[in-house]
Amino acid sequence: MAHNLNFNNRTGKYSFFSVKEKPWHNLGQIIEEHPTSKEAIKFAGLDYQVEKSPLFTKVSGIIENNSGIEIIYSELKVPNYFANIRTDNNTVLGVVGKDYQIVQNREAFSFLDSIVGGGD
């Protein structure tokens, strides 16, 4: 059975952590105490920002002029679509529409602090 865990080539670690117990796949980091959301994000390898970047596609065209035929390559902006990109390694995480709002990992997981009683 595949674990489907992200491997970060920059850090050499899997994006996973477990508290005290080794997971079935034996990957990731094992820690002794329940972390705050800030610590959990770091242990899990999710301590990066995401940015919405304009999406482009390559296009080509043939132009006939006095010199003959010329092939022109250019980029065309795709309207209303964007690529969500990790800022630490420029990996494209997915393509979203113009109304999509990014929620950073630290914002999405801050609810953990109320459960484990931690904070910054």
trRosetta pair geometry for C-beta under 8 A, 3 or more apart (Angstrom, degrees):
i j d omega theta_ij theta_ji phi_ij phi_ji
3 25 4.1 61 -94 -114 137 159
3 27 6.3 104 148 27 169 139
5 14 4.6 29 136 -169 133 116
5 15 6.1 -176 -177 54 87 73
5 16 5.1 -49 -136 -29 133 127
5 25 7.1 166 -11 105 132 158
5 27 5.8 177 53 105 160 144
5 28 6.9 -112 -156 -57 156 102
6 14 6.9 136 80 -159 48 63
6 15 4.2 12 65 17 101 127
6 45 7.1 -153 90 102 107 133
7 13 7.6 -172 -151 103 62 26
7 14 5.5 -40 -99 -98 67 67
7 15 7.6 -134 -77 -6 21 82
8 11 4.5 23 104 36 124 98
8 12 7.2 -47 89 6 78 18
8 13 5.6 -1 49 61 107 69
8 14 7.5 167 10 -105 80 16
8 15 6.3 98 -31 -54 105 90
8 45 5.2 -156 -19 -165 139 135
8 89 7.8 -172 -150 -28 86 152
9 12 7.3 26 -161 -74 29 50
9 89 7.6 118 53 -135 97 150
10 88 6.8 -120 27 147 168 111
10 89 5.9 -139 -33 -80 131 122
11 45 6.4 -157 53 -122 150 109
13 28 7.4 71 177 -128 93 43
13 29 6.8 5 -161 -44 130 103
13 45 5.6 -171 98 -76 109 129
14 27 4.4 32 18 161 164 112
14 28 4.7 -82 83 -73 112 64
14 45 7.0 -152 123 0 29 150
15 28 7.6 -37 93 -107 18 98
15 44 5.5 42 -178 163 70 71
15 45 3.7 -112 -107 70 72 121
15 46 6.2 89 -158 -56 113 77
16 23 7.0 -54 151 9 133 158
16 27 6.0 67 57 109 135 92
16 28 3.2 -83 91 -90 94 136
16 29 7.3 165 95 22 58 66
16 44 6.1 17 -104 -137 16 75
16 45 7.5 -13 -2 19 38 113
17 28 5.3 -158 -82 167 34 116
17 29 4.4 -23 -111 68 92 90
17 30 7.2 165 -162 -86 72 23
17 31 5.9 17 179 -4 122 109
17 35 7.9 21 107 5 149 137
17 40 7.0 -151 56 -148 133 64
17 43 3.9 12 -52 140 161 113
17 44 5.1 -101 4 -74 100 65
18 21 5.6 -87 153 74 125 67
18 22 6.8 127 78 -123 149 18
18 23 5.0 -176 -54 -42 148 96
18 28 6.2 101 -9 99 89 130
18 29 7.6 177 26 89 63 47
18 30 5.4 -24 70 -110 91 72
18 31 7.5 168 82 25 40 70
19 30 7.7 123 -126 -162 11 64
19 31 5.8 -39 -109 74 60 83
19 32 7.4 36 -159 158 73 8
19 33 7.2 -59 -143 122 109 11
19 34 5.6 1 -112 -84 154 63
19 35 7.9 -155 -85 -6 109 81
20 30 7.0 96 -100 -176 3 100
20 31 7.7 -44 -41 89 49 46
20 32 6.2 67 -80 -133 78 43
21 30 7.4 -148 74 -136 21 114
22 26 6.1 11 175 -109 113 64
22 30 6.0 -42 -88 -82 63 140
23 26 6.8 -145 75 -50 72 24
23 27 6.9 -49 68 48 120 63
23 28 6.4 40 19 40 132 125
25 28 7.9 72 82 1 105 101
28 44 7.8 -10 -147 -122 117 57
29 43 5.3 -128 74 -168 136 89
31 35 6.5 23 104 -43 160 110
31 43 5.9 -51 -34 -130 138 150
34 116 4.9 -152 133 -137 124 130
34 118 7.9 -158 115 -27 91 130
35 38 7.8 -123 159 70 105 55
35 39 3.4 -131 -169 95 119 118
35 40 4.4 164 87 -57 121 72
35 43 6.1 175 -17 -1 164 137
35 116 7.5 44 85 126 30 169
35 118 7.3 -63 157 14 39 173
36 39 4.9 92 49 11 73 102
36 40 6.9 -135 94 -8 35 90
36 112 7.1 134 -176 105 42 108
36 113 5.6 26 -155 -100 88 89
36 116 6.7 -158 -101 85 46 128
36 118 3.4 -134 -94 127 93 140
36 119 6.1 -121 -138 -5 135 8
36 120 7.1 167 146 -72 155 36
37 40 5.5 -54 -141 37 32 114
37 41 6.3 36 159 -23 65 103
37 106 6.9 112 133 -151 111 60
37 109 4.6 164 -153 122 111 92
37 110 4.9 -175 78 -109 170 38
37 111 7.5 107 -81 45 140 38
37 112 4.2 142 -77 54 92 113
37 113 5.2 -68 -7 -41 108 89
37 118 7.3 177 -1 84 66 115
38 41 6.1 -53 -152 31 26 111
38 42 6.9 22 151 -13 59 107
38 106 6.8 29 -101 -133 69 103
38 120 5.8 82 -25 -99 150 75
39 42 5.7 -60 -154 38 34 110
39 43 6.1 30 153 -17 71 108
39 118 7.8 -57 16 150 117 160
40 43 5.8 -55 -141 40 31 109
40 44 5.9 20 161 -10 66 114
40 109 6.5 -128 86 153 124 142
40 112 6.2 -27 18 104 153 169
41 44 6.1 -62 -140 45 24 105
41 46 4.7 -94 -156 78 73 98
41 47 5.1 110 133 -73 97 76
41 105 5.3 131 -134 130 121 119
41 106 5.9 -29 -58 -86 171 69
41 109 6.1 161 -67 63 102 144
42 45 7.9 36 176 -67 29 27
42 46 7.9 -87 -55 52 18 65
42 47 4.8 29 -96 -47 60 137
46 105 4.5 -173 151 -159 112 161
46 109 7.8 85 101 -5 146 148
47 105 7.3 -119 -90 78 31 139
47 106 7.9 55 -123 -61 65 100
48 86 5.0 18 138 -159 144 100
48 87 6.2 178 180 49 93 76
48 88 4.3 -92 -123 -5 119 122
48 89 7.8 -46 -129 7 153 86
48 105 7.3 67 54 9 59 133
49 86 7.6 127 76 -156 45 53
49 87 4.5 0 71 20 95 129
49 88 7.6 126 33 -32 68 83
49 104 6.2 -32 -130 -124 67 117
50 84 5.4 5 -179 -177 116 99
50 85 6.9 149 -156 72 64 36
50 86 6.2 -39 -99 -94 70 48
50 87 7.1 -151 -91 -16 19 88
50 93 6.5 -37 -130 13 120 149
50 102 5.2 -162 95 -155 109 132
50 104 6.4 -178 28 -107 91 66
50 105 7.9 110 -12 -22 109 85
51 84 7.4 160 79 -152 33 53
51 85 5.4 -27 63 62 83 91
51 87 5.7 76 -8 -67 111 103
51 102 7.4 -65 -116 -47 21 170
52 82 4.5 30 -177 145 94 147
52 83 7.5 150 -156 74 50 38
52 84 6.0 -29 -97 -96 63 65
52 85 7.9 148 -102 16 15 81
52 96 6.9 -74 -124 61 109 122
52 100 7.0 161 -107 87 136 103
52 102 5.9 -150 -38 -36 102 121
53 82 6.1 146 66 -169 35 91
53 83 5.0 -28 64 64 95 89
53 84 7.8 153 17 -99 80 15
53 85 5.1 14 -1 0 127 128
54 77 5.8 -32 170 -141 123 107
54 78 7.9 159 174 48 75 73
54 82 6.1 -59 -101 -115 27 81
54 83 7.9 3 92 18 18 85
55 77 7.3 107 80 -162 53 61
55 78 4.3 -37 98 48 104 118
55 81 4.6 -41 35 107 144 92
55 82 5.6 -160 -25 -115 97 23
55 83 5.2 122 -88 -28 90 87
55 95 6.4 51 -93 -135 148 106
56 75 4.4 12 176 179 130 116
56 76 6.5 146 -158 71 75 36
56 77 5.5 -46 -99 -98 78 49
56 78 6.5 -168 -99 -5 21 85
57 75 7.0 150 74 -155 30 68
57 76 5.5 -26 63 62 82 91
57 78 5.8 75 -13 -56 102 106
58 73 6.4 -7 -171 -170 103 99
58 74 7.6 160 -152 88 60 29
58 75 6.0 -45 -98 -100 54 66
58 76 7.8 128 -132 16 8 82
59 73 7.4 161 86 -152 43 53
59 74 5.8 -21 64 68 89 76
59 75 7.3 129 17 -125 83 17
59 76 4.8 42 -10 -15 128 121
60 71 6.0 2 -176 -179 113 97
60 72 6.7 160 -156 83 61 48
60 73 5.0 -24 -100 -98 87 69
60 74 7.7 146 -93 20 40 63
61 71 7.3 164 83 -154 37 55
61 72 5.1 -15 60 59 87 97
61 74 7.8 -10 10 17 104 105
62 69 6.0 -10 -171 -170 101 106
62 70 7.4 150 -158 78 52 42
62 71 5.7 -27 -100 -100 68 69
62 72 7.8 177 -87 17 19 77
63 69 7.3 151 79 -157 43 55
63 70 4.9 -22 65 64 94 94
63 71 7.8 168 20 -90 74 20
63 72 5.9 35 -5 -12 116 118
64 68 7.5 -79 -144 157 66 30
64 69 5.4 -29 -100 -100 70 72
64 70 7.8 168 -90 20 23 72
65 68 7.2 1 63 51 68 30
65 70 6.2 0 16 3 111 118
67 70 7.0 48 79 -50 111 111
78 81 4.7 -34 118 55 116 114
80 97 6.1 -12 159 -155 90 77
80 98 4.5 -74 -148 -28 66 117
81 95 5.8 10 -178 179 111 106
81 96 7.2 158 -154 82 64 33
81 97 6.3 -46 -102 -108 62 45
81 98 7.3 -69 -60 -47 27 73
82 95 7.1 161 82 -155 37 62
82 96 5.6 -26 65 65 88 82
82 97 7.6 42 20 143 86 7
82 98 6.9 109 -15 -94 108 48
82 100 7.2 -142 53 52 115 118
83 92 4.9 -53 -173 -134 121 108
83 93 7.9 132 173 41 75 62
83 94 7.5 172 -152 93 60 30
83 95 5.7 -37 -99 -99 62 69
83 96 7.9 134 -115 19 15 76
84 92 7.1 106 71 -164 54 61
84 93 4.5 -54 99 60 104 106
84 94 5.3 10 38 56 113 74
84 95 7.6 -157 7 -85 79 19
84 96 5.8 55 -36 -5 105 119
84 100 7.8 -84 -62 121 115 141
84 102 6.7 148 -127 -98 112 110
85 90 5.9 -12 -175 -149 117 50
85 91 6.9 157 -153 76 66 38
85 92 5.7 -37 -97 -99 77 54
85 93 6.8 -176 -94 3 21 87
86 89 5.5 8 99 47 121 78
86 90 6.7 -89 74 -29 75 8
86 91 4.6 16 30 49 117 89
86 93 6.2 104 -36 -45 85 108
87 90 7.5 28 -138 -71 25 53
92 95 7.7 12 174 -58 118 72
96 100 3.6 -48 163 17 131 165
97 100 5.4 124 59 -24 65 99
103 107 5.2 -123 -174 87 81 121
103 108 4.9 98 133 -65 115 98
104 107 4.7 90 60 8 80 104
104 108 6.9 -155 92 -8 39 90
105 108 5.7 -59 -141 39 31 110
105 109 6.0 0 171 5 68 115
106 109 6.8 -70 -138 49 21 91
106 110 6.5 46 159 -57 60 97
107 110 6.0 -35 -148 -7 28 117
109 112 5.4 1 170 -7 82 117
110 113 5.9 -24 -178 6 62 114
111 114 6.0 -48 -170 29 55 109
111 115 7.0 50 139 -16 73 105
112 115 5.4 -62 -155 39 44 112
112 116 5.9 8 161 7 81 111
112 118 7.6 -9 120 50 86 108
113 116 6.5 -68 -132 54 27 87
113 117 7.5 -83 176 89 57 4
113 118 4.9 -103 -135 76 77 71
113 119 5.0 78 -162 -83 134 61
114 117 7.7 31 -166 -74 22 37
